[in-house]
């Protein structure tokens, strides 16, 4: 999922440089949403790993 967030970020940067503001904004928004989903899953997996180690 982080891979796709980075892909959309690169698309947003390229579209922004070329002057396609709407496409750049949409791609940046998708990248941001995917990044936060990835971050949430990372925190959840770290918490589960911490609790399983405590047993």
PDB file of N, CA, C and O in Angstrom:
ATOM      1  N   UNK A   1       0.823  -1.187   0.000  1.00  0.00           N
ATOM      2  CA  UNK A   1       0.000   0.000   0.000  1.00  0.00           C
ATOM      3  C   UNK A   1       0.871   1.256   0.000  1.00  0.00           C
ATOM      4  O   UNK A   1       0.532   2.262  -0.624  1.00  0.00           O
ATOM      5  N   UNK A   2       1.984   1.180   0.702  1.00  0.00           N
ATOM      6  CA  UNK A   2       2.893   2.317   0.690  1.00  0.00           C
ATOM      7  C   UNK A   2       3.449   2.552  -0.715  1.00  0.00           C
ATOM      8  O   UNK A   2       3.707   3.690  -1.108  1.00  0.00           O
ATOM      9  N   UNK A   3       3.629   1.473  -1.459  1.00  0.00           N
ATOM     10  CA  UNK A   3       4.085   1.578  -2.846  1.00  0.00           C
ATOM     11  C   UNK A   3       3.113   2.427  -3.668  1.00  0.00           C
ATOM     12  O   UNK A   3       3.533   3.298  -4.429  1.00  0.00           O
ATOM     13  N   UNK A   4       1.813   2.168  -3.510  1.00  0.00           N
ATOM     14  CA  UNK A   4       0.825   2.923  -4.277  1.00  0.00           C
ATOM     15  C   UNK A   4       0.761   4.378  -3.833  1.00  0.00           C
ATOM     16  O   UNK A   4       0.541   5.266  -4.657  1.00  0.00           O
ATOM     17  N   UNK A   5       0.948   4.632  -2.546  1.00  0.00           N
ATOM     18  CA  UNK A   5       0.982   6.014  -2.072  1.00  0.00           C
ATOM     19  C   UNK A   5       2.144   6.765  -2.710  1.00  0.00           C
ATOM     20  O   UNK A   5       1.999   7.922  -3.106  1.00  0.00           O
ATOM     21  N   UNK A   6       3.292   6.110  -2.810  1.00  0.00           N
ATOM     22  CA  UNK A   6       4.444   6.748  -3.447  1.00  0.00           C
ATOM     23  C   UNK A   6       4.217   6.957  -4.939  1.00  0.00           C
ATOM     24  O   UNK A   6       4.631   7.977  -5.490  1.00  0.00           O
ATOM     25  N   UNK A   7       3.562   6.000  -5.599  1.00  0.00           N
ATOM     26  CA  UNK A   7       3.256   6.152  -7.032  1.00  0.00           C
ATOM     27  C   UNK A   7       2.355   7.364  -7.254  1.00  0.00           C
ATOM     28  O   UNK A   7       2.615   8.177  -8.142  1.00  0.00           O
ATOM     29  N   UNK A   8       1.286   7.490  -6.443  1.00  0.00           N
ATOM     30  CA  UNK A   8       0.388   8.638  -6.601  1.00  0.00           C
ATOM     31  C   UNK A   8       1.092   9.942  -6.252  1.00  0.00           C
ATOM     32  O   UNK A   8       0.789  10.981  -6.840  1.00  0.00           O
ATOM     33  N   UNK A   9       2.026   9.907  -5.307  1.00  0.00           N
ATOM     34  CA  UNK A   9       2.785  11.105  -4.982  1.00  0.00           C
ATOM     35  C   UNK A   9       3.649  11.535  -6.163  1.00  0.00           C
ATOM     36  O   UNK A   9       3.721  12.722  -6.479  1.00  0.00           O
ATOM     37  N   UNK A  10       4.301  10.585  -6.813  1.00  0.00           N
ATOM     38  CA  UNK A  10       5.119  10.900  -7.982  1.00  0.00           C
ATOM     39  C   UNK A  10       4.248  11.434  -9.120  1.00  0.00           C
ATOM     40  O   UNK A  10       4.630  12.386  -9.800  1.00  0.00           O
ATOM     41  N   UNK A  11       3.085  10.826  -9.328  1.00  0.00           N
ATOM     42  CA  UNK A  11       2.159  11.314 -10.357  1.00  0.00           C
ATOM     43  C   UNK A  11       1.722  12.734 -10.041  1.00  0.00           C
ATOM     44  O   UNK A  11       1.628  13.566 -10.943  1.00  0.00           O
ATOM     45  N   UNK A  12       1.455  13.023  -8.775  1.00  0.00           N
ATOM     46  CA  UNK A  12       1.043  14.373  -8.381  1.00  0.00           C
ATOM     47  C   UNK A  12       2.157  15.384  -8.625  1.00  0.00           C
ATOM     48  O   UNK A  12       1.900  16.496  -9.087  1.00  0.00           O
ATOM     49  N   UNK A  13       3.383  15.004  -8.321  1.00  0.00           N
ATOM     50  CA  UNK A  13       4.506  15.928  -8.534  1.00  0.00           C
ATOM     51  C   UNK A  13       4.712  16.191 -10.018  1.00  0.00           C
ATOM     52  O   UNK A  13       4.917  17.335 -10.425  1.00  0.00           O
ATOM     53  N   UNK A  14       4.661  15.138 -10.830  1.00  0.00           N
ATOM     54  CA  UNK A  14       4.848  15.308 -12.276  1.00  0.00           C
ATOM     55  C   UNK A  14       3.711  16.133 -12.871  1.00  0.00           C
ATOM     56  O   UNK A  14       3.949  17.013 -13.698  1.00  0.00           O
ATOM     57  N   UNK A  15       2.477  15.855 -12.452  1.00  0.00           N
ATOM     58  CA  UNK A  15       1.335  16.620 -12.974  1.00  0.00           C
ATOM     59  C   UNK A  15       1.413  18.075 -12.533  1.00  0.00           C
ATOM     60  O   UNK A  15       1.054  18.974 -13.294  1.00  0.00           O
ATOM     61  N   UNK A  16       1.877  18.313 -11.314  1.00  0.00           N
ATOM     62  CA  UNK A  16       2.025  19.696 -10.837  1.00  0.00           C
ATOM     63  C   UNK A  16       3.076  20.459 -11.628  1.00  0.00           C
ATOM     64  O   UNK A  16       2.893  21.636 -11.939  1.00  0.00           O
ATOM     65  N   UNK A  17       4.175  19.791 -11.952  1.00  0.00           N
ATOM     66  CA  UNK A  17       5.241  20.440 -12.727  1.00  0.00           C
ATOM     67  C   UNK A  17       4.746  20.760 -14.130  1.00  0.00           C
ATOM     68  O   UNK A  17       5.084  21.804 -14.687  1.00  0.00           O
ATOM     69  N   UNK A  18       3.944  19.861 -14.703  1.00  0.00           N
ATOM     70  CA  UNK A  18       3.452  20.075 -16.061  1.00  0.00           C
ATOM     71  C   UNK A  18       2.251  21.016 -16.130  1.00  0.00           C
ATOM     72  O   UNK A  18       1.815  21.389 -17.219  1.00  0.00           O
ATOM     73  N   UNK A  19       1.717  21.399 -14.974  1.00  0.00           N
ATOM     74  CA  UNK A  19       0.642  22.382 -14.960  1.00  0.00           C
ATOM     75  C   UNK A  19      -0.764  21.806 -14.919  1.00  0.00           C
ATOM     76  O   UNK A  19      -1.730  22.534 -15.149  1.00  0.00           O
ATOM     77  N   UNK A  20      -0.899  20.543 -14.638  1.00  0.00           N
ATOM     78  CA  UNK A  20      -2.220  19.936 -14.532  1.00  0.00           C
ATOM     79  C   UNK A  20      -2.656  19.964 -13.069  1.00  0.00           C
ATOM     80  O   UNK A  20      -2.498  18.978 -12.350  1.00  0.00           O
ATOM     81  N   UNK A  21      -3.199  21.085 -12.637  1.00  0.00           N
ATOM     82  CA  UNK A  21      -3.522  21.290 -11.226  1.00  0.00           C
ATOM     83  C   UNK A  21      -4.564  20.341 -10.678  1.00  0.00           C
ATOM     84  O   UNK A  21      -4.420  19.842  -9.562  1.00  0.00           O
ATOM     85  N   UNK A  22      -5.615  20.081 -11.447  1.00  0.00           N
ATOM     86  CA  UNK A  22      -6.679  19.203 -10.963  1.00  0.00           C
ATOM     87  C   UNK A  22      -6.215  17.776 -10.775  1.00  0.00           C
ATOM     88  O   UNK A  22      -6.543  17.132  -9.779  1.00  0.00           O
ATOM     89  N   UNK A  23      -5.451  17.285 -11.733  1.00  0.00           N
ATOM     90  CA  UNK A  23      -4.928  15.919 -11.646  1.00  0.00           C
ATOM     91  C   UNK A  23      -3.919  15.827 -10.510  1.00  0.00           C
ATOM     92  O   UNK A  23      -3.895  14.835  -9.782  1.00  0.00           O
ATOM     93  N   UNK A  24      -3.095  16.844 -10.353  1.00  0.00           N
ATOM     94  CA  UNK A  24      -2.098  16.839  -9.285  1.00  0.00           C
ATOM     95  C   UNK A  24      -2.769  16.840  -7.919  1.00  0.00           C
ATOM     96  O   UNK A  24      -2.330  16.137  -7.009  1.00  0.00           O
ATOM     97  N   UNK A  25      -3.819  17.616  -7.774  1.00  0.00           N
ATOM     98  CA  UNK A  25      -4.540  17.660  -6.500  1.00  0.00           C
ATOM     99  C   UNK A  25      -5.207  16.339  -6.173  1.00  0.00           C
ATOM    100  O   UNK A  25      -5.183  15.891  -5.027  1.00  0.00           O
ATOM    101  N   UNK A  26      -5.802  15.717  -7.181  1.00  0.00           N
ATOM    102  CA  UNK A  26      -6.469  14.434  -6.962  1.00  0.00           C
ATOM    103  C   UNK A  26      -5.461  13.349  -6.611  1.00  0.00           C
ATOM    104  O   UNK A  26      -5.693  12.561  -5.694  1.00  0.00           O
ATOM    105  N   UNK A  27      -4.355  13.301  -7.325  1.00  0.00           N
ATOM    106  CA  UNK A  27      -3.334  12.291  -7.051  1.00  0.00           C
ATOM    107  C   UNK A  27      -2.699  12.512  -5.679  1.00  0.00           C
ATOM    108  O   UNK A  27      -2.404  11.548  -4.971  1.00  0.00           O
ATOM    109  N   UNK A  28      -2.489  13.749  -5.306  1.00  0.00           N
ATOM    110  CA  UNK A  28      -1.928  14.034  -3.988  1.00  0.00           C
ATOM    111  C   UNK A  28      -2.904  13.641  -2.885  1.00  0.00           C
ATOM    112  O   UNK A  28      -2.493  13.136  -1.840  1.00  0.00           O
ATOM    113  N   UNK A  29      -4.187  13.868  -3.113  1.00  0.00           N
ATOM    114  CA  UNK A  29      -5.198  13.465  -2.135  1.00  0.00           C
ATOM    115  C   UNK A  29      -5.249  11.960  -1.955  1.00  0.00           C
ATOM    116  O   UNK A  29      -5.349  11.471  -0.830  1.00  0.00           O
ATOM    117  N   UNK A  30      -5.180  11.224  -3.049  1.00  0.00           N
ATOM    118  CA  UNK A  30      -5.178   9.759  -2.975  1.00  0.00           C
ATOM    119  C   UNK A  30      -3.926   9.275  -2.263  1.00  0.00           C
ATOM    120  O   UNK A  30      -3.996   8.370  -1.432  1.00  0.00           O
ATOM    121  N   UNK A  31      -2.782   9.869  -2.581  1.00  0.00           N
ATOM    122  CA  UNK A  31      -1.532   9.475  -1.925  1.00  0.00           C
ATOM    123  C   UNK A  31      -1.597   9.734  -0.426  1.00  0.00           C
ATOM    124  O   UNK A  31      -1.112   8.928   0.368  1.00  0.00           O
ATOM    125  N   UNK A  32      -2.192  10.850  -0.042  1.00  0.00           N
ATOM    126  CA  UNK A  32      -2.301  11.178   1.378  1.00  0.00           C
ATOM    127  C   UNK A  32      -3.213  10.194   2.108  1.00  0.00           C
ATOM    128  O   UNK A  32      -2.893   9.757   3.214  1.00  0.00           O
ATOM    129  N   UNK A  33      -4.338   9.847   1.502  1.00  0.00           N
ATOM    130  CA  UNK A  33      -5.257   8.882   2.108  1.00  0.00           C
ATOM    131  C   UNK A  33      -4.584   7.520   2.259  1.00  0.00           C
ATOM    132  O   UNK A  33      -4.677   6.896   3.316  1.00  0.00           O
ATOM    133  N   UNK A  34      -3.910   7.057   1.211  1.00  0.00           N
ATOM    134  CA  UNK A  34      -3.225   5.763   1.276  1.00  0.00           C
ATOM    135  C   UNK A  34      -2.114   5.771   2.313  1.00  0.00           C
ATOM    136  O   UNK A  34      -1.894   4.769   2.993  1.00  0.00           O
ATOM    137  N   UNK A  35      -1.412   6.890   2.443  1.00  0.00           N
ATOM    138  CA  UNK A  35      -0.350   6.980   3.436  1.00  0.00           C
ATOM    139  C   UNK A  35      -0.913   6.866   4.844  1.00  0.00           C
ATOM    140  O   UNK A  35      -0.342   6.163   5.677  1.00  0.00           O
ATOM    141  N   UNK A  36      -2.021   7.543   5.129  1.00  0.00           N
ATOM    142  CA  UNK A  36      -2.606   7.472   6.461  1.00  0.00           C
ATOM    143  C   UNK A  36      -3.174   6.090   6.758  1.00  0.00           C
ATOM    144  O   UNK A  36      -3.111   5.633   7.899  1.00  0.00           O
ATOM    145  N   UNK A  37      -3.724   5.421   5.759  1.00  0.00           N
ATOM    146  CA  UNK A  37      -4.186   4.043   5.955  1.00  0.00           C
ATOM    147  C   UNK A  37      -2.999   3.152   6.286  1.00  0.00           C
ATOM    148  O   UNK A  37      -3.072   2.334   7.203  1.00  0.00           O
ATOM    149  N   UNK A  38      -1.904   3.304   5.544  1.00  0.00           N
ATOM    150  CA  UNK A  38      -0.694   2.531   5.804  1.00  0.00           C
ATOM    151  C   UNK A  38      -0.176   2.812   7.202  1.00  0.00           C
ATOM    152  O   UNK A  38       0.210   1.882   7.910  1.00  0.00           O
ATOM    153  N   UNK A  39      -0.160   4.056   7.610  1.00  0.00           N
ATOM    154  CA  UNK A  39       0.332   4.424   8.927  1.00  0.00           C
ATOM    155  C   UNK A  39      -0.529   3.802  10.027  1.00  0.00           C
ATOM    156  O   UNK A  39      -0.003   3.318  11.029  1.00  0.00           O
ATOM    157  N   UNK A  40      -1.840   3.815   9.844  1.00  0.00           N
ATOM    158  CA  UNK A  40      -2.741   3.193  10.806  1.00  0.00           C
ATOM    159  C   UNK A  40      -2.522   1.694  10.907  1.00  0.00           C
ATOM    160  O   UNK A  40      -2.504   1.144  12.008  1.00  0.00           O
ATOM    161  N   UNK A  41      -2.356   1.026   9.771  1.00  0.00           N
ATOM    162  CA  UNK A  41      -2.095  -0.417   9.791  1.00  0.00           C
ATOM    163  C   UNK A  41      -0.753  -0.728  10.440  1.00  0.00           C
ATOM    164  O   UNK A  41      -0.617  -1.747  11.117  1.00  0.00           O
ATOM    165  N   UNK A  42       0.241   0.136  10.243  1.00  0.00           N
ATOM    166  CA  UNK A  42       1.533  -0.054  10.876  1.00  0.00           C
ATOM    167  C   UNK A  42       1.407   0.018  12.400  1.00  0.00           C
ATOM    168  O   UNK A  42       1.963  -0.819  13.110  1.00  0.00           O
ATOM    169  N   UNK A  43       0.684   1.010  12.894  1.00  0.00           N
ATOM    170  CA  UNK A  43       0.510   1.157  14.338  1.00  0.00           C
ATOM    171  C   UNK A  43      -0.241  -0.044  14.913  1.00  0.00           C
ATOM    172  O   UNK A  43       0.122  -0.553  15.973  1.00  0.00           O
ATOM    173  N   UNK A  44      -1.278  -0.493  14.221  1.00  0.00           N
ATOM    174  CA  UNK A  44      -2.044  -1.650  14.690  1.00  0.00           C
ATOM    175  C   UNK A  44      -1.167  -2.892  14.736  1.00  0.00           C
ATOM    176  O   UNK A  44      -1.213  -3.644  15.709  1.00  0.00           O
ATOM    177  N   UNK A  45      -0.369  -3.118  13.698  1.00  0.00           N
ATOM    178  CA  UNK A  45       0.492  -4.302  13.679  1.00  0.00           C
ATOM    179  C   UNK A  45       1.562  -4.221  14.766  1.00  0.00           C
ATOM    180  O   UNK A  45       1.909  -5.241  15.361  1.00  0.00           O
ATOM    181  N   UNK A  46       2.090  -3.026  15.036  1.00  0.00           N
ATOM    182  CA  UNK A  46       3.069  -2.881  16.110  1.00  0.00           C
ATOM    183  C   UNK A  46       2.442  -3.169  17.473  1.00  0.00           C
ATOM    184  O   UNK A  46       3.066  -3.806  18.322  1.00  0.00           O
ATOM    185  N   UNK A  47       1.218  -2.707  17.682  1.00  0.00           N
ATOM    186  CA  UNK A  47       0.542  -2.975  18.946  1.00  0.00           C
ATOM    187  C   UNK A  47       0.260  -4.454  19.126  1.00  0.00           C
ATOM    188  O   UNK A  47       0.459  -4.987  20.217  1.00  0.00           O
ATOM    189  N   UNK A  48      -0.204  -5.137  18.072  1.00  0.00           N
ATOM    190  CA  UNK A  48      -0.440  -6.571  18.162  1.00  0.00           C
ATOM    191  C   UNK A  48       0.862  -7.317  18.427  1.00  0.00           C
ATOM    192  O   UNK A  48       0.875  -8.271  19.205  1.00  0.00           O
ATOM    193  N   UNK A  49       1.941  -6.906  17.804  1.00  0.00           N
ATOM    194  CA  UNK A  49       3.233  -7.540  18.047  1.00  0.00           C
ATOM    195  C   UNK A  49       3.711  -7.337  19.477  1.00  0.00           C
ATOM    196  O   UNK A  49       4.297  -8.239  20.077  1.00  0.00           O
ATOM    197  N   UNK A  50       3.459  -6.143  20.022  1.00  0.00           N
ATOM    198  CA  UNK A  50       3.844  -5.853  21.392  1.00  0.00           C
ATOM    199  C   UNK A  50       3.042  -6.689  22.372  1.00  0.00           C
ATOM    200  O   UNK A  50       3.598  -7.208  23.339  1.00  0.00           O
ATOM    201  N   UNK A  51       1.740  -6.828  22.136  1.00  0.00           N
ATOM    202  CA  UNK A  51       0.891  -7.599  23.029  1.00  0.00           C
ATOM    203  C   UNK A  51       1.174  -9.097  22.923  1.00  0.00           C
ATOM    204  O   UNK A  51       1.080  -9.802  23.928  1.00  0.00           O
ATOM    205  N   UNK A  52       1.513  -9.597  21.757  1.00  0.00           N
ATOM    206  CA  UNK A  52       1.818 -11.023  21.600  1.00  0.00           C
ATOM    207  C   UNK A  52       3.156 -11.365  22.240  1.00  0.00           C
ATOM    208  O   UNK A  52       3.333 -12.480  22.731  1.00  0.00           O
ATOM    209  N   UNK A  53       4.089 -10.442  22.245  1.00  0.00           N
ATOM    210  CA  UNK A  53       5.380 -10.682  22.871  1.00  0.00           C
ATOM    211  C   UNK A  53       5.243 -10.737  24.391  1.00  0.00           C
ATOM    212  O   UNK A  53       6.009 -11.433  25.057  1.00  0.00           O
ATOM    213  N   UNK A  54       4.268 -10.003  24.946  1.00  0.00           N
ATOM    214  CA  UNK A  54       4.087  -9.939  26.389  1.00  0.00           C
ATOM    215  C   UNK A  54       3.562 -11.252  26.957  1.00  0.00           C
ATOM    216  O   UNK A  54       3.711 -11.496  28.154  1.00  0.00           O
ATOM    217  N   UNK A  55       2.960 -12.094  26.146  1.00  0.00           N
ATOM    218  CA  UNK A  55       2.390 -13.367  26.637  1.00  0.00           C
ATOM    219  C   UNK A  55       3.427 -14.325  26.972  1.00  0.00           C
ATOM    220  O   UNK A  55       3.125 -15.439  27.397  1.00  0.00           O
TER     221      UNK A  55
END
